[in-house]
């Protein structure tokens, strides 16, 4: 990237548009940016960084904060940058978020940030070019694609701001790795490390889960191992066979006992049936007298039933006589009531007739009230006007109070918003500090959680290791004993074989071993000779123990490696945590929560700041508008008060001459209506009293006639009753009843008579059935004896219990056998999976260990690659540093570590040719540190360009430390920078050193003016 033209408008100290045209340098490619402190030299680098990436060169301020304080409100803050990449030219324009005047109306509005990048190749200054990307996100991505750098990388190799480019030299090994990883894009190697580590961890988890599942299965079985479970399964199979035979026999025994018990129960039932029949017949014979009594009762009841109709006729006549007497009494009572009403009606009529003068007075009163109507209507109109004006006065007063109250409230709100804005500004200023603290505590908490997890895993593996070590020693002892036993058996067996051969030797017969004809000392048995099967068993035992010992040794070795790996992890994390390793996780969590809360508050304050500023302006405008409203409402209140007082005077005048209680149209109408109602009531009462007298007189005549008719009817009904009594008494004598009392005692309802008839017939049928039952039961029980049911029941019960116990045992065994079979199958599958996973882990685990730094230097794959790249950087950097330090210093990479648990491979040291000693770069003086940092930055730029074919490093800007160099060293530094021109690079440096102005003929001079700064090239 080579700059062509930079235009800054309203940016930093540049209030108007400041154009820096790099073509003014001509063929010069080395220039100085100089000027007073605070004039805006670094702002030029800020502008380049901002227009490319949206942040400033030091990454301390954002674009919004770079708006010029000297710029007019109408001036839009923006930066336009033309630059070349190879044969192509590009233009970028970027504007930060900023306040601008509203296009319509007064006040300001917030204009959002914007950015656009054009391909400018072949276009003139008056043409726009071809748009490549538009919008903040798209432009940022396009710039990274074109330049090949992110913002932080750009500040490491192209634009070297104050303080930043020392970071690579003085950083610790971990920070240096982060910088180099970003610059050389070695994340892929780290991904390989993570993938291998993840694969190994997955296999570890898989094996652990399988072992846990196996242990859980064995724990459920209650067995120590699969062999014990197999023995248990075989024993239960044998027990099941025995139980099945016994259960079959028990079922047969229960069946026989059930048959015997059933036969005995039938005999018992027949004997009991005979006894029941006899008892039933005896019970029926005992009821015979009772049935005879019921038969007599039924016959008398039937005779009495034939007299019911005569009795009913007599009762009917008595009832009718009673009703006639009741009618007569009622009519006589009515006659007395009507006589009293007639007397009262006559009395009321006389009273109403005497009220004639009252009716005359009310008629005159109504005429007088009608005459007041017109005056009352005028009075009501005056009252209405007073009321309307009073309401208007109240409304105007309320409106005035509301405006005053709103004005005071707005003043208070404005004060609070301004205080809140000031507080939010202070809080927002602390955001970077709080964010840094919060990110650090998150990393710390995550590391502590990781450490606790690894420690738990370590203690588990440690216990397993101890257990495996004890098991191995025990197996080794058993293996040694078995080998000794086998050796003894083999020796005895060989000696025994010689003794066996010696027993078959005969004189003058060749020995089958040596062929000798003489046998002076034949071998003899020295004790018990082991059999061939015992020898094979001993050999098999040695073989099995040897295989078991090998497995246990392998297991112990694997656990030892795993324990060592976990120890290294713990040591590494504890080294990273340093003095934070012992702080309780709960305390760290509380600190994290506190910082998170503080961070949220600060972020909210920052987010609300622009809203509060806008709100503050709105409230100030509203406060001015309300001041005018307060004066307007005050004038309206005075006017309404004057109108109300005038209307009240007119009302008082019209009230004169009208009684106070009649001063409303409603009250007058009510008084008229009351008088009319009273008059009407008197007239209607008189008319009603006259009508009532006439009506009562008519009713009295009618009721007298009715009483006479009721008396005649009552006497006639008495004669009819007497005739019916004579007829009923004659019928009693015909049915042999001595008197009416005997008849009443014999009477029974039809329902009772029918019930007696049914009971008598049922008794006869039951006696007949009982005689038949006794005859049948006696015949069936003939010759039978009483069986002993209790004994037979006990035999059947015992047989059933025995069968159930055996069936329960069978079910339990069947369930146990099924479970044990399933367990054996499941455990066998788990063992196979464990073996497969351990085989895969042997390969993946080793690869993961190598890639993730399990070595004496803790060097990972990515760090190894970065170390090689850093070597190339240091070669290029040392060539320049030797020149600038007059041959004294060389930069080297060392494998030493700052901490024992830290990773090696990226630590830097400087070799001093004057002393022949290597020492850490932090021991360099200020000027030496500047030279080493500059050399390292230039070497880094060379290597990046060499390794990244798409990245072109045509420009470098340095804003750092020339004032710390003596005259001779400054010459060497300048010479080194001038040499960069040979590769076609443009080199720009910022410095206050006056000596540089004399040595560098091309200068971009920045000067202070009345409002801000201005810059121009000066070529001498």
KAPERA-V669068 format. One record per residue. RES is the residue in one letter. OMEGA is omega in whole degrees, 0 to 359 (* if undefined). D_CENTER is the distance of its C-alpha to the mean C-alpha in Angstrom with 2 decimals. Layout:
BEGIN
RES/OMEGA/D_CENTER, RES/OMEGA/D_CENTER
END
This chain:
BEGIN
X/177/50.43, X/182/53.48, X/177/53.25, X/181/55.64, X/178/54.89, X/179/52.38, X/180/52.18, X/179/50.23, X/179/50.05, X/187/48.82, X/180/47.26, X/180/47.64, X/183/51.23, X/188/52.41, X/180/52.54, X/180/54.17, X/177/54.18, X/180/55.22, X/174/56.21, X/183/56.77, X/184/58.74, X/177/58.86, X/178/61.77, X/178/63.97, X/181/63.86, X/180/66.08, X/179/66.53, X/180/65.20, X/177/61.84, X/183/61.69, X/182/61.21, X/172/60.34, X/186/57.97, X/180/59.51, X/181/59.61, X/176/59.10, X/179/55.97, X/182/53.32, X/178/55.20, X/179/52.44, X/181/53.28, X/180/49.75, X/178/48.53, X/177/50.27, X/177/48.06, X/182/45.02, X/179/45.98, X/179/46.28, X/182/42.89, X/184/41.30, X/180/42.87, X/191/41.86, X/180/38.32, X/175/37.32, X/184/37.57, X/187/40.66, X/178/42.76, X/180/41.42, X/180/37.84, X/181/37.92, X/174/38.16, X/185/36.64, X/180/38.66, X/182/37.98, X/183/39.57, X/178/42.60, X/183/43.93, X/175/47.47, X/182/48.25, X/187/51.72, X/175/50.67, X/181/51.39, X/181/48.61, X/182/49.86, X/179/49.67, X/177/46.65, X/178/45.39, X/175/45.41, X/177/46.58, X/187/48.41, X/172/49.21, X/180/51.60, X/182/51.67, X/173/53.14, X/184/51.72, X/181/54.64, X/184/56.48, X/176/53.71, X/182/53.11, X/175/49.85, X/176/48.91, X/172/45.61, X/180/44.96, X/177/41.97, X/175/41.22, X/172/38.66, X/186/36.74, X/177/39.37, X/176/40.75, X/179/43.58, X/176/45.72, X/179/44.68, X/178/46.80, X/179/47.29, X/182/47.80, X/177/47.58, X/183/44.94, X/175/42.72, X/182/39.63, X/177/37.31, X/182/38.28, X/176/35.53, X/180/36.22, X/178/37.98, X/178/39.61, X/176/41.98, X/180/43.88, X/164/47.14, X/190/49.43, X/183/52.64, X/177/55.06, X/180/58.24, X/178/57.37, X/181/59.31, X/182/58.03, X/181/58.39, X/185/56.15, X/184/52.38, X/183/51.93, X/181/49.40, X/177/45.71, X/180/43.66, X/180/40.29, X/183/39.04, X/187/35.97, X/185/34.48, X/182/32.29, X/180/34.97, X/178/37.77, X/179/36.04, X/182/35.56, X/179/39.17, X/178/40.60, X/179/38.92, X/182/40.31, X/186/43.80, X/183/44.18, X/182/42.23, X/160/40.58, X/183/37.39, X/183/37.98, X/178/37.91, X/179/40.31, X/180/42.60, X/177/43.02, X/189/44.01, X/181/46.77, X/183/47.94, X/187/47.26, X/185/47.63, X/182/46.57, X/176/47.48, X/189/45.80, X/188/43.65, X/170/46.12, X/186/46.88, X/183/43.37, X/181/44.29, X/189/47.38, X/182/45.97, X/172/42.41, X/187/41.51, X/183/41.20, X/180/37.42, X/179/37.46, X/178/40.48, X/179/38.67, X/180/35.85, X/183/38.58, X/179/40.61, X/180/37.65, X/184/36.88, X/185/40.58, X/176/41.57, X/180/38.35, X/181/38.24, X/182/34.51, X/179/35.55, X/177/37.11, X/177/34.03, X/176/32.06, X/178/34.71, X/183/34.16, X/180/30.41, X/178/30.91, X/179/33.52, X/180/31.50, X/179/28.47, X/179/30.84, X/180/32.46, X/178/29.20, X/178/28.06, X/177/31.47, X/179/31.24, X/180/27.91, X/179/29.41, X/180/32.53, X/179/30.69, X/178/28.51, X/178/31.73, X/177/33.57, X/179/30.81, X/179/30.90, X/180/34.70, X/179/34.70, X/177/32.31, X/180/34.65, X/180/37.67, X/178/36.11, X/183/35.59, X/184/39.25, X/180/40.61, X/179/42.82, X/182/43.34, X/183/43.75, X/179/44.24, X/178/48.04, X/178/47.73, X/178/45.40, X/178/48.06, X/179/50.80, X/179/48.85, X/180/48.39, X/180/52.16, X/180/53.16, X/177/51.08, X/178/52.69, X/180/56.16, X/181/55.27, X/180/54.02, X/180/57.39, X/181/59.29, X/182/57.10, X/178/57.54, X/181/61.37, X/180/61.34, X/179/59.04, X/179/61.44, X/180/64.39, X/178/62.55, X/178/61.86, X/179/65.61, X/179/66.60, X/180/64.24, X/179/65.72, X/181/69.33, X/179/68.51, X/180/66.85, X/180/70.02, X/180/72.33, X/180/70.27, X/179/70.15, X/181/74.00, X/179/74.60, X/177/72.38, X/177/74.47, X/181/77.73, X/181/76.25, X/181/75.21, X/179/78.83, X/179/80.43, X/180/78.01, X/178/78.68, X/181/82.46, X/180/81.84, X/181/79.49, X/179/82.12, X/180/84.89, X/180/82.79, X/180/81.83, X/179/85.54, X/180/86.50, X/180/83.80, X/179/85.15, X/180/88.79, X/182/87.84, X/187/86.67, X/180/90.02, X/179/91.47, X/180/88.31, X/179/88.51, X/179/92.21, X/180/91.34, X/180/88.66, X/179/91.23, X/180/93.67, X/182/90.92, X/183/90.02, X/178/93.70, X/181/94.18, X/180/90.93, X/178/92.10, X/181/95.46, X/181/93.63, X/182/91.39, X/181/94.49, X/185/95.16, X/183/91.77, X/179/92.85, X/179/95.78, X/181/93.57, X/179/91.05, X/179/93.82, X/180/95.02, X/180/91.51, X/180/91.03, X/178/94.28, X/180/93.36, X/181/89.95, X/177/91.65, X/180/94.17, X/180/91.34, X/180/89.57, X/177/92.86, X/180/93.31, X/179/89.76, X/180/90.45, X/179/93.68, X/181/91.97, X/183/89.20, X/178/91.73, X/177/93.82, X/179/90.71, X/180/89.88, X/180/93.45, X/180/93.14, X/182/89.83, X/178/91.32, X/179/94.36, X/179/92.10, X/180/90.14, X/178/93.44, X/181/94.55, X/181/91.22, X/179/91.27, X/180/94.82, X/179/93.83, X/182/90.82, X/180/93.04, X/181/95.57, X/181/92.86, X/179/91.38, X/180/94.87, X/182/95.47, X/181/92.42, X/178/94.21, X/181/94.55, X/181/90.77, X/179/90.09, X/179/92.52, X/181/90.81, X/179/87.35, X/178/88.78, X/180/90.09, X/180/86.81, X/180/84.86, X/181/87.32, X/181/86.83, X/178/82.99, X/181/83.06, X/181/85.05, X/190/82.19, X/185/79.63, X/180/80.30, X/181/80.03, X/178/76.73, X/178/75.22, X/179/76.13, X/179/74.68, X/179/71.35, X/179/71.17, X/178/71.70, X/181/69.00, X/180/66.52, X/179/67.27, X/180/66.77, X/180/63.44, X/180/62.21, X/177/63.22, X/178/61.60, X/179/58.27, X/178/58.63, X/179/59.40, X/181/56.29, X/179/54.11, X/179/55.60, X/180/55.16, X/179/51.48, X/178/50.91, X/179/52.66, X/181/50.54, X/180/47.31, X/179/48.47, X/180/49.45, X/180/46.19, X/179/44.16, X/178/46.32, X/179/45.70, X/180/41.92, X/177/41.88, X/179/43.89, X/180/41.44, X/179/38.40, X/179/40.29, X/180/40.93, X/180/37.26, X/179/36.10, X/176/38.77, X/179/37.73, X/178/34.03, X/179/35.16, X/179/37.22, X/180/34.38, X/179/31.95, X/178/34.73, X/180/35.10, X/182/31.39, X/180/31.09, X/182/34.08, X/186/32.18, X/181/29.27, X/181/30.76, X/182/31.40, X/178/27.93, X/179/26.35, X/178/28.74, X/182/27.95, X/178/24.17, X/179/24.67, X/182/27.06, X/177/24.81, X/178/21.97, X/181/24.68, X/180/25.96, X/179/22.71, X/178/22.14, X/180/25.77, X/178/25.56, X/178/22.63, X/180/24.72, X/180/27.79, X/179/26.34, X/181/25.25, X/178/28.72, X/178/30.49, X/178/28.91, X/181/29.94, X/181/33.35, X/177/34.10, X/180/33.29, X/180/35.56, X/178/38.18, X/178/38.39, X/180/38.67, X/179/41.38, X/179/43.36, X/180/43.17, X/179/44.24, X/178/47.06, X/179/48.37, X/179/48.19, X/179/50.08, X/180/52.81, X/180/53.21, X/178/53.51, X/179/55.97, X/179/58.14, X/179/58.11, X/179/58.92, X/178/61.82, X/181/63.20, X/179/63.00, X/178/64.82, X/179/67.55, X/179/67.91, X/180/68.25, X/179/70.80, X/179/72.84, X/182/72.73, X/180/73.83, X/180/76.72, X/182/77.89, X/178/77.58, X/177/79.71, X/181/82.33, X/179/82.31, X/177/82.97, X/179/86.05, X/178/87.32, X/178/86.86, X/183/88.94, X/180/91.57, X/181/92.21, X/180/93.43, X/176/95.88, X/179/99.63, X/180/102.69, X/176/104.03, X/185/100.85, X/175/98.68, X/182/95.36, X/181/92.44, X/185/90.77, X/178/93.57, X/181/96.60, X/179/98.86, X/181/101.60, X/184/101.59, X/188/98.79, X/184/99.72, X/180/96.24, X/181/93.96, X/179/90.33, X/180/89.38, X/181/86.05, X/180/84.64, X/180/82.13, X/179/79.58, X/179/78.77, X/178/75.16, X/181/74.79, X/179/73.45, X/178/70.34, X/178/69.70, X/179/70.06, X/178/67.57, X/179/65.08, X/178/65.42, X/180/64.94, X/179/61.83, X/179/60.39, X/181/61.02, X/181/59.39, X/180/56.26, X/178/55.94, X/178/56.50, X/179/53.66, X/180/51.37, X/180/52.38, X/179/51.57, X/182/48.05, X/177/47.46, X/178/48.90, X/179/46.58, X/181/43.56, X/179/44.67, X/180/45.23, X/179/41.75, X/178/40.20, X/178/42.46, X/180/41.31, X/180/37.65, X/180/38.29, X/180/40.19, X/179/37.47, X/177/34.85, X/180/37.37, X/178/37.77, X/180/34.03, X/182/33.81, X/181/36.90, X/181/35.68, X/178/32.31, X/177/34.14, X/178/36.64, X/180/34.01, X/180/32.46, X/185/36.03, X/180/35.98, X/186/32.13, X/185/31.92, X/178/32.55, X/181/30.15, X/181/27.48, X/179/24.05, X/179/22.67, X/178/25.14, X/179/24.14, X/179/20.44, X/179/21.55, X/178/23.81, X/180/21.10, X/179/18.90, X/180/22.13, X/179/23.07, X/177/19.72, X/179/20.11, X/181/23.73, X/179/22.99, X/180/20.65, X/181/23.45, X/179/26.10, X/178/24.37, X/179/23.87, X/181/27.52, X/180/28.68, X/183/26.84, X/187/28.25, X/181/31.74, X/178/33.11, X/181/31.81, X/177/33.52, X/178/36.71, X/179/36.79, X/180/36.11, X/179/38.91, X/179/41.37, X/181/40.44, X/178/40.97, X/178/44.32, X/179/45.51, X/181/44.47, X/178/46.29, X/180/49.49, X/182/49.31, X/177/48.87, X/178/51.96, X/179/54.10, X/179/52.51, X/180/53.50, X/181/57.20, X/182/57.24, X/179/55.91, X/178/58.50, X/180/61.38, X/180/60.12, X/179/59.99, X/180/63.67, X/180/64.83, X/181/63.10, X/180/64.64, X/180/68.22, X/182/67.93, X/181/66.78, X/178/69.76, X/181/72.32, X/180/71.00, X/179/71.25, X/178/74.98, X/181/75.75, X/181/74.02, X/181/76.15, X/183/79.35, X/180/78.54, X/182/77.74, X/178/81.44, X/178/83.51, X/178/80.67, X/186/79.94, X/184/76.59, X/182/75.26, X/186/76.17, X/174/74.78, X/181/72.15, X/180/72.76, X/180/70.53, X/179/72.45, X/178/75.80, X/180/74.79, X/180/73.56, X/178/76.92, X/181/78.89, X/179/76.84, X/180/77.32, X/178/81.10, X/180/81.23, X/179/79.21, X/179/81.51, X/180/84.59, X/180/83.21, X/180/82.35, X/181/85.93, X/181/87.44, X/179/85.20, X/179/85.86, X/180/89.64, X/182/89.39, X/181/87.17, X/179/89.61, X/180/92.54, X/182/90.69, X/179/89.65, X/180/93.31, X/184/94.41, X/183/91.65, X/179/92.24, X/179/95.99, X/181/95.33, X/183/92.90, X/179/95.50, X/183/98.13, X/186/95.78, X/178/94.54, X/178/98.11, X/181/98.97, X/180/95.86, X/180/96.83, X/180/100.28, X/181/98.80, X/178/96.42, X/180/99.38, X/181/101.34, X/181/98.42, X/181/97.92, X/178/101.61, X/183/101.63, X/178/98.59, X/178/100.41, X/181/103.21, X/181/100.77, X/181/99.16, X/179/102.53, X/182/103.44, X/179/100.15, X/179/100.67, X/179/104.15, X/182/102.78, X/180/100.02, X/177/102.48, X/181/104.83, X/178/101.99, X/181/101.11, X/178/104.69, X/184/104.62, X/175/101.56, X/173/103.20, X/184/100.89, X/182/103.03, X/182/100.87, X/181/97.56, X/179/95.85, X/177/96.58, X/181/95.13, X/180/91.89, X/182/91.51, X/183/91.94, X/174/89.45, X/175/86.23, X/178/83.50, X/181/83.60, X/181/80.32, X/179/81.94, X/179/85.11, X/180/83.10, X/178/81.06, X/180/84.32, X/180/85.69, X/181/82.61, X/181/82.65, X/180/86.34, X/179/85.92, X/180/82.81, X/180/84.80, X/181/87.59, X/180/85.16, X/179/83.38, X/179/86.72, X/181/87.72, X/182/84.36, X/178/84.52, X/178/88.02, X/180/86.77, X/180/83.71, X/182/86.02, X/182/88.33, X/183/85.51, X/179/83.68, X/180/86.94, X/182/87.82, X/183/84.38, X/183/84.39, X/176/87.94, X/181/88.35, X/178/84.66, X/181/83.73, X/179/80.63, X/177/78.06, X/184/75.97, X/184/72.45, X/180/70.67, X/181/71.81, X/178/70.75, X/179/67.30, X/179/66.74, X/180/67.78, X/181/65.34, X/180/62.47, X/179/63.04, X/179/63.14, X/179/59.81, X/179/58.12, X/179/59.39, X/181/58.06, X/179/54.56, X/179/54.37, X/179/55.34, X/177/52.87, X/180/50.01, X/178/51.06, X/180/51.20, X/180/47.66, X/180/46.30, X/180/48.16, X/179/47.06, X/180/43.37, X/182/43.85, X/179/45.72, X/180/43.01, X/182/40.26, X/178/42.51, X/178/43.32, X/180/39.66, X/180/38.95, X/180/41.98, X/182/40.88, X/181/37.27, X/178/38.47, X/177/41.11, X/179/38.55, X/179/36.37, X/179/39.50, X/179/40.36, X/179/36.90, X/180/37.06, X/179/40.51, X/181/39.46, X/179/36.45, X/179/38.67, X/179/41.24, X/181/38.82, X/180/37.37, X/181/40.96, X/185/41.25, X/181/37.75, X/179/37.41, X/179/40.75, X/178/39.94, X/180/36.64, X/180/38.54, X/184/41.21, X/184/38.87, X/168/36.62, X/175/39.57, X/178/40.58, X/186/44.09, X/183/46.23, X/182/45.11, X/182/41.40, X/177/41.99, X/179/39.37, X/181/40.31, X/181/39.06, X/177/40.81, X/178/43.97, X/180/43.98, X/178/43.36, X/179/46.18, X/178/48.56, X/180/47.61, X/177/47.98, X/179/51.46, X/178/52.47, X/184/51.14, X/177/53.09, X/180/56.27, X/181/56.10, X/183/55.15, X/177/57.94, X/180/60.58, X/182/59.82, X/178/59.33, X/180/62.72, X/184/64.35, X/180/62.75, X/179/63.33, X/175/66.95, X/186/66.23, X/192/64.71, X/170/61.01, X/175/59.06, X/182/55.27, X/173/54.21, X/181/51.14, X/178/51.07, X/177/49.39, X/181/49.30, X/179/45.93, X/176/45.05, X/184/43.22, X/182/43.88, X/180/40.27, X/177/40.00, X/179/40.58, X/171/44.10, X/182/45.61, X/177/44.77, X/181/46.54, X/172/49.41, X/180/52.81, X/177/56.00, X/182/59.39, X/180/62.21, X/180/65.49, X/183/67.46, X/183/66.33, X/185/65.29, X/171/62.04, X/176/58.39, X/184/56.09, X/183/52.56, X/181/52.07, X/180/50.89, X/180/54.53, X/177/55.83, X/182/57.11, X/180/55.62, X/179/58.00, X/178/57.70, X/178/53.88, X/180/54.24, X/181/56.59, X/180/54.44, X/179/51.28, X/178/53.20, X/181/54.66, X/179/51.30, X/180/49.81, X/177/52.83, X/178/52.77, X/179/49.08, X/179/49.87, X/184/52.73, X/179/50.72, X/180/47.76, X/181/50.25, X/184/51.97, X/183/48.85, X/186/47.06, X/184/49.52, X/184/47.63, X/179/47.52, X/181/50.60, X/184/51.23, X/187/54.04, X/171/53.22, X/176/52.39, X/181/52.01, X/179/52.36, X/188/51.55, X/147/52.36, X/179/54.90, X/181/58.40, X/180/59.68, X/186/59.23, X/173/61.85, X/187/65.55, X/183/67.98, X/181/68.68, X/179/65.02, X/178/64.19, X/180/66.81, X/180/65.21, X/179/61.73, X/180/63.14, X/180/65.09, X/181/61.97, X/179/60.17, X/179/63.27, X/179/63.40, X/181/60.05, X/182/62.00, X/178/63.80, X/178/60.69, X/182/60.48, X/171/57.73, X/183/57.57, X/177/57.19, X/180/56.38, X/177/56.26, X/181/55.55, X/173/57.82, X/187/59.82, X/183/62.57, X/182/65.84, X/182/67.47, X/179/65.11, X/181/66.38, X/184/69.84, X/186/68.82, X/187/66.51, X/179/68.33, X/184/65.29, X/171/63.18, X/187/60.47, X/180/61.34, X/182/58.84, X/177/60.46, X/174/59.40, X/185/60.60, X/178/60.47, X/175/57.04, X/185/55.14, X/172/56.51, X/183/58.23, X/176/58.79, X/177/61.65, X/175/63.08, X/183/66.37, X/181/68.40, X/*/71.48
END
